């Protein structure tokens, strides 16, 4: 990255086809496909079974998510909202968030910069980046 926070991860190929990409199991009823990235941006598809939990967590990455299908009880900071297909949400860096899937569905997550931990690297512990 241009700001030298971590080494470059390069970039992925130009085209992705769902049926050809591997799913990674990340928890009970929860799997993801990394659909493309470079150092500055990452697109991830996440499939949730009913009752699957996206554990409360935070990271220094900006995140915007589109709800493709299903229904989710989404917590961002102290707010809890029910979201369904067609809805979306944005999460500022360093804000606690998580969800419970109440009807099976799929989310499309976009992160900036790319989630290095999803690529097998340790997540940087940056409590003040980006500078607000």
C-alpha positions, 0 to 999 in steps of 0.5 A, spaced: 500 500 500 502 507 498 502 508 506 506 502 507 502 499 513 503 492 510 506 489 504 503 489 498 498 483 496 498 484 489 491 483 486 486 477 484 484 475 477 479 480 473 473 475 472 470 470 478 465 465 477 461 463 483 461 456 481 469 455 480 471 459 486 472 455 493 468 457 499 471 457 506 468 455 512 469 460 517 464 458 523 457 454 524 453 455 518 457 460 515 462 460 509 465 466 505 468 467 498 473 472 496 471 475 490 477 480 488 482 484 492 488 489 491 491 492 497 486 498 497 479 494 496 476 487 497 469 484 495 467 478 499 461 474 499 458 471 505 453 465 506 449 464 512 445 459 515 439 460 519 442 462 526 449 463 524 452 468 528 457 473 525 461 474 532 462 481 535 468 484 532 472 491 530 477 492 525 481 498 522 478 497 515 472 501 512 466 496 511 460 497 507 455 491 506 449 489 501 444 484 504 443 480 497 438 475 501 435 473 508 434 477 514 439 479 519 439 482 526 445 487 525 449 490 531 453 496 529 456 500 536 449 500 540 444 500 535 441 494 533 436 493 526 433 488 522 435 488 515 433 484 509 434 483 502 436 489 498 438 493 505 445 495 506 449 498 512 456 502 513 461 501 518 466 506 520 473 503 522 474 501 529 466 500 531 464 494 534 459 490 530 456 483 528 450 479 526 445 474 527 442 471 521 434 470 522 433 467 515 438 464 511 441 469 506 447 472 503 451 478 504 456 482 500 462 485 504 466 490 501 472 492 505 478 498 504 483 496 505 483 489 503 482 484 510 489 482 510 487 477 515 482 473 510 489 472 506 492 468 512 496 474 514 496 477 521 491 483 522 494 489 523 493 492 530 491 499 528 487 503 533 488 510 530 488 508 523 485 511 519 486 518 522 479 521 523 
